[in-house]
Amino acid sequence: MPAREELPSTLRRSPDSARRTWSKAHDSAVKEYGEGRRAHQTAYGALKHTHEKVGDHWERKKGARKGPSDPQSALPRGRGGRSGQGVDEGAPKQHLYDVAKRLGVEGRSRMTKPELEEAIRKANRSRTRQARSG
């Protein structure tokens, strides 16, 4: 099934560039691995190189920053690693602070970089859940 027909809800709320990146990677992965979980993981891996998850959608990384967002995206396929769930862990602390501010994260000025990353992941999950239910 072409990617545009099974686009995840977070991507339906995202800019065209995110949808195109995910769709092209997904369609290519389907040719290589077949339909299923692996094709989706591959598509998200490609997306995380150019975009980050902010709330309930994906946005292009600031400053034309490219590269893996988390350890899982940095490793070759099948090597495991931890997913950052769309948070750009390679971004400077100030960028993470700004994202946390946009998401309304309380106590962000006293947080360390890892705490900001976790708070953004939590806010992203909450926003996505709200968008899907309402």
KAWOKA-V455928 format. One record per run of one state. SS is the DSSP state (H for helix, E for strand, C for the rest). FROM is the first residue (numbers start at 1). TO is the last residue. Records with the same first field share a line. If there is no record, write none. Layout:
BEGIN
SS=FROM-TO, FROM-TO
END
This chain:
BEGIN
C=1-2, 6-8, 13-15, 34-36, 48-50, 55-56, 61-61, 65-70, 75-92, 103-107, 111-112, 134-134
H=3-5, 9-12, 16-33, 37-47, 62-64, 71-74, 93-102, 108-110, 113-133
E=51-54, 57-60
END
